[in-house]
């Protein structure tokens, strides 16, 4: 796995160009405020004292009273759960490096003295390691509705407890404003507890380290380019937070 240090958006662009040969096809990005955090989704990191199917059943029971538009599939329920902070087997990625950089450098008092990281993922290489490929498409990425993803549904994972599939990269329907604004994509774990960066020969990821002293400068660079909380979270809560911060 390649690791480099960046201190500005310009540094990232130069590093990205230097590493271009490692990333044919699409590139996905994810920002971590703490460089020590691994590429593992919330539910896989948790103690898992409650099964995923039980979590989903409880969420569905409450959601039915609060929304008129209910999801049609198990994966759509997982998206909704992820949206509202419930730990799932999904890990959010973005097709935009600027979006991912924002999450790596966004001011957080408890992480201001901690180095961050920008992860780059080659989704095609990751999927080949999960034996997901197409004879007709060199850079094939399945959607959640495709045959290759049936083994990753909550029902399948619950039923096939002895089966451990490798994490897969997949495209979701961008059916809410947040996923649209963040150019969102996902990786989904099965039951195998392994960070994405530790799979196989690790040639599917690159890690760009961000020194904590450079976070404020990159944050200002992003703001000058129109990347801010409201552009990524187009919701009233974002407006309230931005206005509150302007008074402090």
N, C-alpha and C positions, 0 to 999 in steps of 0.2 A: 504494500500500500504506500502510495506517495504521500508525503507530508511536506507542506511548505508554509512559510509565514507571510502574512499580508498585513499591511497597515493602512491601506486606502483602497478605494474602488479601482484606482489605476493599477495598484499592485495586483489586485485580483485579475484584472483583464490581461496583464502581462503574464501572470502565472497560468491563467487559463489557456492562453495561446501556446505557451511552452508545453502544456500537457495535452494539446489537442489530439495527438495521435492515440491517446488512451480512450478517447470518447467519440468514436464514430456513431452517427445517429443521434438520438435524443439525449439530453442531459437533464437530470433532476437535481434540485438543490434543497438543502435543509440547514437551518441555522440553529446553533446551540449557544446559549449564553454562557455555558460552562463547557470548556473543551474536554473535560473528563466524562461528560455524559455519553453513554453508548447509544447506538441506533437500535433501541429496543422499545416497543410500544408499551403503553401504560399497563395494560392487563397482564402482559407477559412479565413485567417488572414486579407486579404486585404479589402478595402472598397467595392470592387465588383461593381464599377461604370460601368464596361464593362462586359458583360456576357461571360461565358466560351465559348459558341459557337461562339461569335464574335471574341474573342481572337484567337480561333483555325482557324477561316476563314482567319483572317489577317496573321497568321503565315503560313498557307498553301499557301496563295497567294505568299508570299515572298520566301518560301522554294522551290516552284516549279521552280524558276529561278536559284537556287543555288545548287541543288542536283539532281542527276539522279535517285537515289533510293528513291522513295517516300513510306511512310508507307501504309500498306494495311487496317488498322483498326483504329477506333477512339482511342482506347487505345494506339496503336503504335504511333499515333500522339501525345498523351499526354506524352509518354516516351521521344520523340524527343524534345518537348517543355520543359520538365523538364530538359533535358540534357543541353539545351542552356539558362537556367535561367528564363524561363517564369513561373510565378506562376501557379500552377496546384492544383488539389485536391489530388495529390500523396504525400506521405511522404516516403523518402528513409530509408531503414533499411539494415543491413548487417548480414549475418550468421557468420561473424567473429568479435569477441569482440575487437581484435587488430585494425581492420579497424575503428571501432566506437570510440575507445579510441583516435586514431589519430585526429579525428575531434574535440574531446573534449579538446585536449591539444595543438594542432598546434599553434605555436606562432602567436599572433595577438596583435599588440600594444595596440589597444583600449580595449582589453579584458584581458590584462595580469594581472590585479589586481582583476579579477572576477572569482569566483569559477565556475567550470564546472560540468558536470554530464554525467554519462554513464547510459543510459536506457536499461533495459532488458524487452523484450516482449514475452509472451507466445501467439503465434498467434492462437493456437487452442482455448484457453479460450476466446480470443477476438472474434473469429468467432462464437462461441456458443452464445455469447451475441447478435450477429447479426442474429441468427437463421440459420447459415450456418454450416451444419454438414452432415456426411454421415453415414448411418446405417452399411456400410461395412468397414469403415476405422476410427479407433479411433482418429488418428491425421490428419484428412483431412484438406488440404489447397487447395482451388481452384486455377486454373490458370485464367488469364483474359479471356480466350476463353470459360470458362465453363458457364453453364446455370445460376449458382448463381450470376454471375457478370453482367448479362445483365441489371439489374436495376441501375448499377453504370456508364453506358456509358454517355458521355456528352449529347447525344440525349435524353436518358431516363430521366436524371436529369432535363433537360430543359423542357421536356414535362409534367413531373409529379411533378409540383411545390409544391403540397400539401403533397407529400410523403417525409418523412425524415427517411432514413435508417441509422442504426448504422454503424460506420466505420468497414471495413473488411480487413483482411490480405490475400494477394494473391501473387502468384508466376508469375513473368514475364519471357518471353523468353529473355535470355541474349544475345541480338543481337548487342551489341556494346561493345567495349573494356573496357569502364569505368565500366559498370555494371558487366562484367566478373571479372575485377580486384578487385572490391570491394565486390564480392559475394553478389550482390544486390538483395533485395526483396522490397516489397512495402506494405504499407497500403493505402487504398483509402477511402476518406470521401465521403459521399453523400452530401446533402445540410444542414445537421444538424451541427450547430456550437457548437461543444463540443470537448475539448481536450481528447485524448485517455486515459490519466491517470485519467480522471474523470468519466469514464463510469462504471455504475453498482457498484459492491462492490470493484472495483479497484484491485482485486487479480491477474489480468493478467499482471501487471507491477511491476518491482522493480527498484528503483532509487539509484544509487551509486554516492554520492557527492564527488567531487574532489577539495580539497582546492587549491586556485590559486598558493600557494607557491610550490605545488607538481607538477604542470604542466610541468615545464622544465625537472624534473627528469624522469617523465613518458615518455616525448617526446624522451629523450635520450635512454631510455630502448627500445622504439619502433624502433628507428633508428638502434640500435645494432641488432635488430631482422629482419632488412630488410624492415621495414614498413616506407615508406617515400612518398613524393608527387609523384614521378615518378612511384612507384609501384602501386599507387592508381589511378593516372591519366596518363596512358601511352601515352602521347601526346607530341609533340614538345614544346608546351607552358610550360609544366612542366620542360623540360630540360632547357629552357631559364630562367625560374624563379630560378631554383636551381643554375645555373651558376652565375646569378646576385647576389643572396644571398651570394655566396661564396666569392664575391669581397667586400662585405660590412663589 
